[in-house]
Amino acid sequence: MVYSFAALALSLAAIGATFSGRVVDSRTGEPVPAADVRIQPGDFTAVTDSTGTFAVTGALLPAEATVFVSRIGYAARAFYNVPTAKMAVLALQRLTLPMEGTCITMSRVRLQDTRPTSRSLPYAILEGFETETRGRPDISAGIALTPSASTQDYGNLTTVSLRGATPEQTLVMLDGVPLNSGLNGLSDITLLPVLPESRIELVRGGSSAIYGANSVGGVLNLITPVANDSRLQGVFGIGSFGQKHGSLSCQLPAEPVGLYLASGLLHARNNFPYRDRLDSLRLRQNSDITRWNATTKISNSRRSRHHYSLLGDFVLSRRGTPGPLSWPTDSARQNDTRLLGLLEYGWEQKSSARLTARLYHQWHWQNYSNPAGYFPANDTHTIARTGLELTENLLVGDRLGMAGGLQSAYEQALSTAVGEPERLDGTAWYEARWQVASLTLYPALRWDISSHTGHTGQTRNSLSALSPRFTLVWSPVSFLNLSFGANRSFRQPTFNELYWPVSQFTAGNPALKPEHSTGLDLGLGGTLSAENRLTWRLGTFVSRLTDLIQWQQGVGDTWRPVNIDTATTAGIETELETEFNLVPTRAGLNYSATYMVCRSRGADLPYRPRLTGHVSFWLSLIQNRTEPGRQNHSDCIRLVITARGSSRRFGDAANQDTLPGYLLFDAEAALAPPVGRNNLSVRAGCRNVLDHRYETARGYPVPGRSLYAEIELSYSGNLLAPRRPD
């Protein structure tokens, strides 16, 4: 018996004290699962569970400890003098620029690499808080706050432009699948799904060497989430002008197959007041929208030698098209239905080689009808695009990575306007990443060949484009790097430009050549402090565009597109992101500004303001609270104030029509208290607090002051197993 008591005493001494804590997102207060926790002295280690909680037990636990926390996608952080006698709440900041290999849009060399990405390169990552709608029914709110990015709001249709390029010259993708319509070259970003935990990657500058046609200004790539943890999440919101929206998402990372499901519904009347040119107060009519989207993604573990995933995305949109104020219509409607499927297979041949095959199909049906007014219409367009991609990644040693591939795509339109044109594309490309001491080189080369024909038996026409790109990054010290890049990119003519039917007034031009751009980039940036609390970038760029397509009046007063125009764009980009740790609060400041001059024939190009920018300040309060009979938990209160603005812009090529500049203020407050395994977040805010009236496109007013409120509830845990009582 004596020996038994002695053994029990020794075992209790060995067990010792228990130190527990919770790792949360510094902005949203949501738990951060799968975070690595290391405690010194004693070298204790732990990994947070699905609720962000960890616990370590040991006889050598000190009264106060230094806790190191790290996770992919977040800035690693050290917490000093943390008391181990009570539960700790540790906040991590999301990385605006994650580790190399996470950003797949800037480079296709996708082998794992733990070296940090150069902060001087011209791209941005939007995640989490930055991808929330925040009073907008689409993703345009976050995009408009990135350097050299602008959105054109036409009431119920929104397009995006990068670095002064037109929307037709800016490539929009969903999981790497091009979405720009072959009919008119546009992509309406209001049709993109708004998904919890999605990521938006924006690459500024010519990217045809990587992605081919229509990436003269850059690339926007929305990447759908993967089921990494078990989560059920719902978001519901209301806003001014009859806006109501709701979404539900579910992640089931079961082995061997994970499942991600998401669906959302939006309805808004958008009957907001505005003032016309006579300063009379009027009500915007026929601007309502109803949209439903559903996204499904099935995938197995990426650690598997054979990886596969299947993505399905469906969107249904019904909306009014009010038209410009000069020709308003109360009866015009536009209906969209889009279906996208993507099958991807990856084969890890060995640790240094990986083959990826992707097969996608996109089908987009669109109908525009206007039964009344001066221009009655009932046009229907169906556009189908099927593509196949093969990519090989190869790592040679630890300093040279290479990627190359072949692509083919077939696109056909069935249109009441231009008939049944079709296009067949073929591509071969190569890219490398070579590191020599503190220098990293990114050479890339792509050759595209395209064959197109109209519906009336015209001779099939072919065009080709060679797109080189070279980027050099010099990192002499860890907190400073310099990048230089040169590229050549192009835009394909659209079916409308090639095959618009011949009439007394208009005609297409099947002999059009692609538009071309030659660009140069220079950037300086870095990250100060080991905890990534200050990142900055200063960049300049210039591009020369040739063979620009313009509609010109010709013989017999017939207007047709021709390659006659040129343009030059030059600009300076500045970015700054910083964070302050003022226990028990955390605060941050985000800033970006772009000065850009876009000129052609001695005049500024329409809708290109010379100066745009934003400043955003956020404050997050995290507290520990103890209630009788309940465990400690944290409350997160977040306040965000944003100022965004633009200088004047011209609405015509002659620079006679001027749209005034604007300065807008937005404010938001959010409360995110965790409730057991459930996480509750309540947000409320006001966009355009001062009710400033402005336009981003002539004749299309933008809503003034608008209020919104959203509630988000999520459950983290094993959704397939019965919940244990607390």
JOZI-V12011 format. One record per pair of residues at least 6 apart in sequence whose C-alpha atoms are under 7 Angstrom apart, sorted by the first residue. I is the first residue (numbers start at 0). J is the second residue. D is the distance in whole Angstrom. If there is no record, write none. Layout:
# JOZI-V12011
I:J:D
I:J:D
This chain:
# JOZI-V12011
12:58:6
13:57:7
13:58:5
14:56:6
14:57:5
14:58:6
15:56:6
15:57:5
15:58:4
16:56:6
16:57:6
16:58:6
16:60:7
17:54:7
17:55:6
17:56:4
17:57:7
18:54:6
18:55:5
18:56:6
18:83:5
18:84:7
18:86:7
19:53:6
19:54:4
19:55:6
19:86:5
19:87:7
20:52:6
20:53:6
20:54:6
20:86:5
20:87:4
20:88:6
21:51:5
21:52:4
21:53:6
21:87:6
21:88:5
21:89:6
22:30:6
22:31:6
22:51:5
22:52:6
22:88:6
22:89:5
22:90:6
23:29:5
23:30:4
23:31:5
23:51:7
23:89:6
23:90:5
23:91:6
24:30:6
24:31:6
24:90:6
24:91:5
24:92:6
25:90:5
25:91:5
25:92:5
25:619:7
26:619:6
26:637:7
27:671:7
28:635:5
28:671:6
29:678:7
30:50:6
30:51:5
31:51:5
32:47:5
32:48:5
32:49:5
32:50:6
32:51:5
33:46:6
33:47:5
33:48:6
34:46:5
34:47:5
34:68:7
34:69:6
34:70:5
35:45:6
35:46:5
35:47:7
35:68:6
35:69:5
35:70:6
36:44:6
36:45:5
36:46:6
36:66:7
36:67:6
36:68:5
36:69:7
37:43:6
37:44:4
37:45:7
37:66:6
37:67:5
37:68:7
38:44:6
38:64:7
38:65:6
38:66:5
38:67:6
39:64:6
39:65:5
39:66:6
40:64:7
41:59:7
41:60:7
45:53:6
45:54:7
45:55:7
46:53:6
47:53:5
49:228:7
49:715:6
49:716:6
50:676:6
50:715:6
62:82:6
62:83:6
62:84:7
63:80:5
63:81:5
63:82:4
63:83:6
64:79:7
64:80:5
64:81:5
64:82:7
64:83:7
65:77:7
65:78:6
65:79:5
65:80:6
65:81:6
66:77:6
66:78:5
66:79:7
67:76:6
67:77:4
67:78:6
68:75:6
68:76:5
68:77:6
69:75:4
69:76:7
72:93:6
72:94:6
72:97:5
73:91:6
73:92:6
73:93:4
73:94:5
74:91:7
74:92:6
74:93:6
74:94:6
74:530:6
74:531:6
75:530:6
76:530:5
86:631:7
95:124:6
95:125:7
96:123:7
96:124:6
98:113:7
98:115:5
98:116:6
99:112:6
99:113:7
99:114:7
99:115:6
99:116:5
100:109:5
100:110:7
100:111:6
100:112:6
103:109:7
104:200:7
104:220:7
105:202:6
107:402:7
108:392:6
108:400:6
108:401:6
108:402:5
108:431:7
109:392:7
110:392:7
117:480:6
118:524:5
118:525:5
118:536:7
119:480:6
119:481:6
119:482:6
119:522:5
119:523:5
119:524:4
119:525:7
119:536:6
120:482:6
120:522:6
121:202:6
121:203:6
122:201:5
122:202:4
122:203:6
123:200:6
123:201:5
123:202:7
124:199:6
124:200:5
124:201:7
125:198:6
125:199:5
125:200:6
126:196:7
126:197:7
126:198:5
126:199:7
127:196:6
129:141:6
130:138:6
130:141:6
132:138:6
132:140:7
134:238:7
134:707:5
137:189:5
137:193:6
138:193:7
139:150:7
142:148:7
143:149:5
143:150:6
144:613:6
145:591:7
146:572:6
146:591:6
146:592:6
146:593:6
147:161:6
147:162:5
147:593:6
148:160:6
148:161:5
148:162:6
149:159:6
149:160:5
149:161:7
150:157:7
150:158:6
150:159:4
150:160:6
151:157:6
151:158:5
151:159:6
151:695:6
151:696:6
152:158:7
152:695:6
152:696:7
153:696:7
153:699:6
154:286:6
154:699:7
155:286:6
155:320:7
156:187:6
156:189:6
157:187:6
157:188:6
157:189:6
158:166:6
158:186:6
158:187:5
158:188:6
159:166:6
160:166:5
160:169:6
161:169:6
161:203:6
161:216:5
161:217:6
162:203:7
162:204:7
162:216:5
163:216:7
163:568:7
163:597:7
163:607:6
164:215:7
164:216:5
166:185:6
167:184:5
167:185:5
167:213:6
168:213:5
168:214:6
168:215:5
168:216:6
168:490:6
169:213:6
169:214:5
169:215:6
169:216:5
169:217:5
169:218:6
170:177:7
170:179:7
170:213:5
170:214:5
170:217:6
170:218:5
170:219:6
171:177:6
171:178:6
171:179:6
171:186:7
171:218:6
171:219:5
171:220:6
172:178:5
172:219:6
172:220:5
172:221:6
173:220:6
173:221:5
173:222:6
174:220:7
174:221:6
174:222:5
174:223:7
175:220:6
178:186:6
179:185:5
179:186:5
180:186:6
181:493:6
181:494:6
182:493:6
182:494:5
182:495:6
183:493:5
183:494:7
183:495:6
184:493:6
190:314:7
192:292:7
196:224:6
197:222:6
197:223:5
197:224:5
198:221:6
198:222:5
198:223:7
199:220:6
199:221:5
199:222:6
200:219:6
200:220:5
200:221:6
201:218:6
201:219:5
201:220:6
202:217:5
202:218:5
202:219:7
203:216:6
203:217:4
203:218:7
204:215:7
204:216:5
204:217:5
205:214:6
205:215:5
205:216:6
205:217:5
205:486:6
205:487:6
205:488:5
205:518:7
206:214:5
206:215:7
206:217:6
206:488:6
207:214:6
207:215:7
207:466:6
207:488:5
207:489:7
208:443:6
208:444:5
208:445:5
208:466:5
208:467:5
208:468:6
209:445:7
212:489:6
212:490:5
212:491:6
213:489:6
213:490:4
213:491:6
214:488:7
214:489:7
214:490:7
215:488:5
215:489:6
215:490:7
215:516:6
225:259:7
226:250:5
226:251:6
226:252:5
226:257:6
226:258:6
226:259:5
227:252:6
228:250:7
228:251:7
228:252:6
229:250:5
229:251:5
229:252:6
229:715:6
229:716:6
229:717:6
229:718:6
230:249:6
230:250:5
230:713:7
230:714:6
230:715:5
230:716:6
231:248:6
231:249:5
231:250:6
231:713:5
231:714:5
231:715:7
232:247:6
232:248:5
232:249:6
232:712:6
232:713:4
232:714:6
233:246:6
233:247:4
233:248:6
233:711:6
233:712:5
233:713:6
234:245:5
234:246:5
234:247:7
234:709:7
234:710:6
234:711:4
234:712:7
235:244:6
235:245:4
235:246:7
235:709:6
235:710:5
235:711:7
236:243:6
236:244:5
236:245:6
236:708:6
236:709:4
236:710:6
237:243:5
237:244:6
237:707:6
237:708:6
237:709:7
238:706:5
238:707:4
238:708:6
239:705:5
239:706:5
239:707:6
240:267:7
240:268:6
240:269:5
240:270:6
240:271:6
241:267:5
241:268:5
241:269:7
242:266:6
242:267:4
242:268:7
243:265:6
243:266:5
243:267:6
244:264:6
244:265:4
244:266:6
245:263:6
245:264:5
245:265:7
246:262:6
246:263:4
246:264:6
247:261:6
247:262:6
247:263:6
248:260:5
248:261:4
248:262:6
249:259:6
249:260:5
249:261:6
250:258:6
250:259:5
250:260:7
251:257:6
251:258:5
251:259:6
252:258:6
255:299:6
256:297:7
256:298:6
256:299:4
257:297:6
257:298:5
257:299:6
258:296:6
258:297:5
258:298:7
259:295:6
259:296:5
259:297:6
260:294:6
260:295:5
260:296:7
261:293:6
261:294:5
261:295:7
262:292:6
262:293:4
262:294:6
263:291:6
263:292:5
263:293:7
264:290:6
264:291:5
264:292:7
265:289:6
265:290:5
265:291:6
266:288:6
266:289:4
266:290:7
267:287:6
267:288:5
267:289:7
268:286:7
268:287:4
268:288:7
269:286:6
269:287:5
270:282:6
270:283:5
270:284:6
270:286:7
271:282:6
271:283:5
271:702:6
272:280:7
272:281:6
272:282:4
272:283:6
273:280:6
273:281:5
273:282:6
273:283:7
273:700:7
274:280:5
274:281:6
284:321:6
284:329:6
285:319:5
285:320:6
285:321:5
285:329:5
285:330:7
286:318:7
286:319:5
286:320:6
286:321:6
287:318:6
287:319:5
288:317:6
288:318:4
288:319:7
289:316:6
289:317:5
289:318:6
290:315:6
290:316:4
290:317:6
291:314:6
291:315:5
291:316:7
292:313:5
292:314:4
292:315:6
293:312:6
293:313:5
293:314:7
294:311:6
294:312:4
294:313:6
295:310:6
295:311:5
295:312:7
296:308:7
296:309:6
296:310:4
296:311:6
297:308:5
297:309:5
297:310:7
298:307:6
298:308:4
298:309:6
299:306:6
299:307:6
299:308:7
300:306:7
304:346:6
304:347:5
305:345:6
305:346:5
305:347:6
306:344:6
306:345:5
306:346:6
307:343:5
307:344:4
307:345:6
308:342:6
308:343:5
308:344:7
309:341:6
309:342:5
309:343:6
310:340:6
310:341:5
310:342:7
311:339:6
311:340:5
311:341:7
312:338:6
312:339:5
312:340:7
313:337:6
313:338:5
313:339:6
314:336:6
314:337:5
314:338:7
315:335:6
315:336:5
315:337:7
316:334:6
316:335:5
316:336:6
317:333:6
317:334:5
317:335:7
318:332:6
318:333:6
318:334:6
319:331:6
319:332:4
319:333:6
320:331:5
320:332:5
320:333:6
321:327:6
321:328:5
321:329:6
321:331:7
322:328:6
323:698:5
323:699:5
324:698:5
324:699:7
325:698:7
328:372:7
330:369:6
330:370:7
330:371:7
331:368:6
331:369:4
332:367:6
332:368:5
332:369:7
333:366:6
333:367:5
333:368:7
334:365:6
334:366:5
334:367:7
335:364:6
335:365:5
335:366:7
336:363:6
336:364:5
336:365:7
337:362:6
337:363:4
337:364:6
338:361:6
338:362:5
338:363:6
339:360:6
339:361:4
339:362:6
340:359:6
340:360:5
340:361:7
341:358:6
341:359:4
341:360:7
342:357:6
342:358:5
342:359:6
343:356:6
343:357:4
343:358:7
344:355:6
344:356:5
344:357:6
345:353:7
345:354:6
345:355:4
345:356:6
346:353:6
346:354:5
346:355:6
347:353:4
347:354:6
351:393:6
351:394:5
352:392:6
352:393:5
352:394:6
353:391:6
353:392:5
353:393:7
354:390:6
354:391:5
354:392:6
355:389:6
355:390:5
355:391:6
356:388:6
356:389:5
356:390:6
357:387:6
357:388:5
357:389:7
358:386:6
358:387:5
358:388:7
359:385:6
359:386:5
359:387:7
360:384:6
360:385:4
360:386:6
361:383:6
361:384:5
361:385:6
362:382:6
362:383:5
362:384:7
363:381:6
363:382:5
363:383:6
364:380:6
364:381:4
364:382:7
365:379:6
365:380:5
365:381:6
366:378:6
366:379:4
366:380:6
367:377:6
367:378:5
367:379:6
368:376:5
368:377:4
368:378:6
369:375:5
369:376:5
369:377:6
370:376:6
378:415:6
378:416:7
379:414:6
379:415:6
380:412:7
380:413:6
380:414:4
380:415:7
381:412:6
381:413:5
381:414:6
382:411:6
382:412:4
382:413:6
383:410:6
383:411:5
383:412:6
384:408:7
384:409:6
384:410:4
384:411:7
385:408:6
385:409:5
385:410:7
386:407:6
386:408:4
386:409:6
387:406:6
387:407:5
387:408:6
388:405:6
388:406:4
388:407:7
389:404:5
389:405:5
389:406:6
390:402:7
390:403:6
390:404:4
390:405:7
391:402:6
391:403:6
391:404:6
392:401:6
392:402:4
392:403:7
393:400:6
393:401:5
393:402:6
394:400:4
394:401:6
398:433:6
398:434:5
399:432:6
399:433:4
399:434:6
400:431:6
400:432:5
400:433:6
401:430:6
401:431:4
401:432:6
402:429:6
402:430:5
402:431:6
403:428:6
403:429:4
403:430:6
404:427:6
404:428:6
404:429:7
405:426:6
405:427:5
405:428:7
406:425:6
406:426:5
406:427:7
407:424:6
407:425:5
407:426:6
408:423:6
408:424:5
408:425:7
409:422:6
409:423:5
409:424:6
410:421:6
410:422:5
410:423:7
411:419:7
411:420:6
411:421:4
411:422:6
412:419:5
412:420:6
412:421:6
413:419:5
417:495:7
417:498:6
417:499:5
417:500:6
418:454:6
419:453:6
419:454:5
420:452:6
420:453:4
420:454:5
420:494:7
421:451:6
421:452:6
421:453:7
422:449:7
422:450:6
422:451:4
422:452:7
423:449:6
423:450:5
423:451:6
424:448:6
424:449:4
424:450:7
425:447:6
425:448:5
425:449:6
426:446:6
426:447:5
426:448:6
427:445:6
427:446:6
427:447:7
428:444:6
428:445:4
428:446:6
429:443:6
429:444:5
429:445:6
430:442:6
430:443:4
430:444:7
431:441:6
431:442:6
431:443:6
432:439:7
432:440:6
432:441:5
433:439:6
433:440:5
433:441:7
434:440:6
437:473:6
437:474:5
437:475:6
438:472:6
438:473:5
438:474:6
439:471:6
439:472:5
439:473:6
440:470:6
440:471:5
440:472:6
441:469:6
441:470:5
441:471:6
442:468:6
442:469:4
442:470:6
443:467:6
443:468:5
443:469:6
444:466:6
444:467:4
444:468:6
445:465:6
445:466:5
445:467:6
446:464:6
446:465:5
446:466:6
447:463:5
447:464:5
447:465:7
448:462:6
448:463:4
448:464:7
449:461:6
449:462:5
449:463:6
450:459:7
450:460:6
450:461:4
450:462:7
451:459:6
451:460:5
451:461:6
452:458:7
452:459:5
452:460:6
453:498:6
466:487:5
466:488:6
467:486:6
467:487:6
468:485:6
468:486:4
468:487:7
469:484:6
469:485:5
469:486:6
470:483:6
470:484:4
470:485:7
471:482:5
471:483:5
471:484:6
472:480:7
472:481:6
472:482:4
472:483:7
473:480:6
473:481:5
473:482:6
474:480:4
474:481:6
478:525:5
478:526:5
478:527:6
479:524:6
479:525:4
479:526:7
480:523:6
480:524:6
480:525:6
481:522:6
481:523:5
481:524:7
482:521:6
482:522:5
482:523:6
483:520:6
483:521:5
483:522:7
484:519:6
484:520:5
484:521:7
485:518:6
485:519:5
485:520:6
486:517:6
486:518:5
486:519:7
487:516:6
487:517:4
487:518:6
488:515:6
488:516:5
488:517:7
489:513:6
489:514:5
489:515:4
489:516:6
490:513:5
490:514:5
490:515:7
491:513:5
491:514:7
492:511:7
492:513:6
495:507:7
496:507:5
496:508:6
496:560:6
497:507:5
497:508:5
497:509:4
497:511:7
498:507:5
498:508:6
498:509:6
499:506:5
499:507:4
500:506:6
500:507:6
501:507:7
503:557:6
504:556:7
504:557:4
504:558:6
505:557:5
505:558:5
505:559:6
506:557:7
506:558:6
506:559:5
507:559:6
507:560:6
508:559:7
508:560:6
511:561:7
511:562:7
512:562:7
513:546:7
514:545:6
514:546:5
514:547:5
514:548:7
515:544:6
515:545:5
515:546:6
516:542:6
516:543:5
516:544:4
516:545:6
517:542:5
517:543:5
517:544:7
518:541:6
518:542:4
518:543:6
519:540:6
519:541:5
519:542:6
520:539:6
520:540:5
520:541:7
521:538:6
521:539:5
521:540:6
522:536:7
522:537:6
522:538:4
522:539:6
523:536:6
523:537:5
523:538:6
524:535:5
524:536:4
524:537:6
525:534:6
525:535:6
525:536:7
526:533:6
526:534:4
526:535:7
527:533:5
527:534:6
532:577:5
532:578:5
533:576:6
533:577:4
533:578:7
534:575:6
534:576:5
534:577:6
535:574:5
535:575:4
535:576:6
536:573:6
536:574:5
536:575:7
537:572:6
537:573:5
537:574:7
538:571:6
538:572:5
538:573:6
539:570:6
539:571:4
539:572:6
540:569:6
540:570:5
540:571:7
541:568:6
541:569:4
541:570:7
542:567:6
542:568:5
542:569:6
543:566:6
543:567:5
543:568:7
544:565:5
544:566:5
544:567:6
545:564:7
545:565:5
545:566:7
546:562:5
546:563:6
546:564:6
546:565:6
547:562:5
547:563:6
547:564:5
547:565:6
548:560:6
548:561:5
548:562:5
548:563:7
548:564:7
549:560:5
549:561:6
549:562:7
549:563:7
549:564:7
550:558:6
550:559:5
550:560:4
550:561:6
551:558:5
551:559:6
551:560:6
551:561:7
552:558:4
552:559:7
565:599:6
566:598:6
566:599:4
567:597:6
567:598:5
567:599:7
568:596:6
568:597:4
568:598:6
569:595:6
569:596:5
569:597:7
570:593:7
570:594:5
570:595:4
570:596:6
571:593:6
571:594:5
571:595:6
572:592:6
572:593:5
572:594:7
573:591:6
573:592:5
573:593:6
574:590:6
574:591:4
574:592:7
575:589:6
575:590:5
575:591:6
576:588:6
576:589:5
576:590:6
577:587:5
577:588:5
577:589:7
578:586:6
578:587:4
578:588:6
579:585:6
579:586:5
579:587:6
580:586:7
583:620:6
583:621:6
583:622:7
584:619:6
584:620:4
584:621:6
585:618:6
585:619:5
585:620:6
586:617:6
586:618:4
586:619:6
587:616:6
587:617:5
587:618:7
588:615:6
588:616:5
588:617:7
589:614:6
589:615:5
589:616:6
590:613:6
590:614:5
590:615:6
591:612:5
591:613:6
591:614:7
592:611:6
592:612:4
592:613:6
593:610:6
593:611:5
593:612:6
594:609:5
594:610:5
594:611:7
595:609:5
595:610:6
596:609:6
597:603:6
597:604:6
597:607:7
598:604:6
602:653:7
602:654:7
603:654:7
604:652:6
605:648:7
605:649:5
605:650:5
605:651:5
605:652:6
606:648:5
606:649:6
606:650:6
607:648:6
608:645:7
608:646:6
608:647:6
608:648:5
609:646:6
610:645:6
610:646:5
611:644:6
611:645:4
611:646:6
612:643:6
612:644:6
612:645:7
613:642:5
613:643:4
613:644:6
614:641:6
614:642:5
614:643:7
615:640:6
615:641:4
615:642:6
616:639:6
616:640:5
616:641:6
617:637:7
617:638:5
617:639:4
617:640:6
618:637:6
618:638:5
618:639:7
619:635:7
619:636:5
619:637:4
619:638:7
620:635:5
620:636:5
620:637:6
621:633:6
621:634:6
621:635:5
621:636:7
622:633:5
622:634:6
623:631:6
623:632:6
623:633:5
624:631:6
624:632:6
624:633:6
625:631:5
633:672:6
633:673:7
634:671:6
634:672:4
634:673:7
635:670:6
635:671:5
635:672:6
636:669:6
636:670:5
636:671:6
637:668:6
637:669:5
637:670:6
638:667:6
638:668:5
638:669:6
639:666:6
639:667:5
639:668:6
640:665:6
640:666:5
640:667:7
641:664:6
641:665:5
641:666:6
642:663:6
642:664:5
642:665:6
643:662:6
643:663:5
643:664:7
644:661:5
644:662:4
644:663:6
645:660:5
645:661:5
645:662:7
646:660:4
646:661:7
647:657:7
647:658:6
647:659:5
647:660:4
648:657:6
648:658:5
648:659:7
649:656:6
649:657:4
649:658:6
650:656:5
650:657:6
650:658:7
650:697:6
661:693:7
663:687:5
663:691:7
664:686:7
664:687:5
664:688:6
664:689:7
665:685:6
665:686:4
665:687:5
665:688:6
666:684:5
666:685:5
666:686:7
667:683:6
667:684:4
667:685:6
668:682:6
668:683:6
668:684:6
669:680:7
669:681:5
669:682:4
669:683:6
670:680:6
670:681:5
670:682:7
671:679:5
671:680:4
671:681:6
672:678:7
672:679:6
672:680:7
673:679:6
676:714:6
676:715:6
677:712:7
677:713:6
677:714:4
677:715:7
678:712:6
678:713:5
678:714:6
679:711:6
679:712:5
679:713:7
680:710:6
680:711:5
680:712:6
681:709:6
681:710:5
681:711:6
682:708:6
682:709:5
682:710:6
683:707:6
683:708:4
683:709:6
684:706:6
684:707:6
684:708:7
685:704:7
685:705:6
685:706:5
685:707:6
686:704:6
686:705:5
686:706:6
687:703:6
687:704:5
687:705:7
688:704:6
689:704:7
690:703:5
690:704:4
691:703:6
692:703:6
693:700:6
693:701:6
694:700:5
694:701:6
